[in-house]
Amino acid sequence: MICVSRDRQAKTEMTQSNPQTAPKLRTTDLIAIGEMARRTGLSVSAIRFYEGKGLVEPIRTSGNQRRFLRSDIRRLSFILIAQQLGLGLTEIEQQLSRLPHGRTPTARDWQAISRSIREQLDARISLLERTRDRLDGCIGCGCLSLAKCQLYNRDDHLAEKGPGPRQVLG
């Protein structure tokens, strides 16, 4: 058995000096960075990047090797999913900061994050659907130019509202 402080903010080093104060973890409870990369599909450098951003916090052995809790697989998986959904690292960091330190997140903890980002996801879905529908119409008219389009941008009135694809994304 190895004594490890599970409160990563207070202490992140593995220790055998005070077995009464640190919870007991078996070495099988901890995952090396290479195994974490294999389990998540991320490269070791990507895991180090997320560590540098504070999105995961490995425990360090006395030899300064990274060891991750098994629950960190879920954290890294959430990062991958959230990025695919269009969330930025700042948004992801905000959501992960809601998870508890010192214990493995429960289903309830993850559900709170899911509810928290639902509105953002619904807004993105709406934007994607609107863009898809309007893009079909724009391509369908044949001119492929919002600056010249007589169907969606007669007399180039959208230029007055600013740059970018106003009709499609606006």
RABELKA-V376883 format. One record per helix or strand of 2 or more residues. SS is the DSSP state (2 for helix, 1 for strand). FROM is the first residue (numbers start at 0). LEN is the number of residues. If there is no record, write none. Layout:
ss: (SS;SS)
from: (FROM;FROM)
len: (LEN;LEN)
This chain:
ss: (1;1;1;2;1;2;2;1;1;2;2;2;2;2)
from: (1;12;22;26;29;32;43;58;65;71;88;106;153;165)
len: (3;3;3;3;3;8;9;2;4;13;8;35;8;4)
